Amino acid sequence: MKKHFKILSILLLTIAVAAMLCGCAAPGAPDYDVSASQNIEIDGKNIANDIADELTAFIENNPDRTTFGEGERAAADYLLNRMIAFGYSDAHIQDFTAEENGVSGLNSQNVIAKLSAANRTEDTKNIVLGAYYDNRYSQSYKNAMTIKSEAALAGGSGVATLLAVAKYFKDGGKAYDFDITMVFFGAGYLYTRGADEYLRGGMSVEERKNTVLMVEFQRLGVDHVYMYADERETKREPLFDEVAKANGLDIYKPTQKSPIITGTTVTEGVPFYRWAHNGLFSSFADYKIPTLNLVGANWETVNMSDAESSEHANIAYTEKDNLTQLRTLYPDCEKKMATAAALVIRSLEMPNFIEAMTADRTDYPDTSILTMYWVWGLVVIGMLILVCAALFLVYRHLDKKYKPQPLQPRRMKMAVFGMDYEDKDSADIFVDIRGADEDIFPGVPNNDGVQKDPADDIFPPAQQPPETADDGKDDGEGSGGDGNENGDNK
């Protein structure tokens, strides 16, 4: 049994190791040449410089942007003024009230601006570009979670990237045949409340119907920029791949190594658990709106966690997430942000852009059944049954192949005359205690094949008492004497 247990343990360990290493053969790095100088210049201008300027100004002016606090409102006003300064005269704030940890009446806001199509109709398509801007620098209400940091990476990087993209749209003066809506989401640092409120009240039913893509910029500036569209095959992913390759953009793709989210529930409408699918954009998937997540990370090592780098510990959502630390650890962080910005800007210029986005919106698969808890329960139970069945079959096979033979109890007797008297069909065991040249009874035939006379047996019959045997021997001698005497007389 111990041998079987070892075999099963080795088998289970092998399966576990294979599962952990399943993504080793599928790197996320681009399969094309990425030059040292990526094509991130737009109209002869390096957009990374604009991102650096916007990031510095945003963080320095708004270090405290605590969700539901006065700092968040001040940051919203700052972003509104920046968009108006760029030329978005229709920029506005969407106020909303939320509840958290049993506390109601918490106020937050989204900042919204739109670049309208040149010739709009009721069927004009719309895309949304978004980033969250709040943090948890201080406590806005009793028992609220606080992370006293500027959140330069987790929040600030996405905001700076979106501001630079918005500035490009106005400076470039280009016209598109679709609307581009830019949204800075409040209450998005830890949750998706800003995105949820925007979908419910920040856009009309027609806008939701015509929205064919939502792009989120988040946590950009670390080791790699990952592009995630969907677990399923889409039309939009090949288009963005084509743009990235044509411009030598260092864009990574999530692979099997992309870690899964543990300890969470399935997002409504999104039956996936990977960190690549974690963000505000998942709220748009609830409305069957195609999405694209541009997120910074390093998922190229089998560490089973949401790592930002292979060299440094995560700083997002910690007190170390400040502008100085970000630029110290990642000197080219603005270049990474510019890579994401360039991918979006150049993709919008593709002639088949709206066609691909519309196709994904029209053919959006219905996965609602996969978000029902009872379905996942059945899946888990089914997997457990399969595993148990497989282990049982392995055990049966091993037990049959290596079945131990039961021990047969046998009696052991001592036989002084050796093995000659052993019955081969008997369960008795006789042990020969003789040596090779030893005669244990001198002068007595010892199993040598000579027919013995019963009178020569040194062991008298068991039924004959010793006294009678002795008398018989004496009488025999006396009788013989008498006989002789009688004979002599004769």
Disulfide bonds with the S-S distance in Angstrom:
none
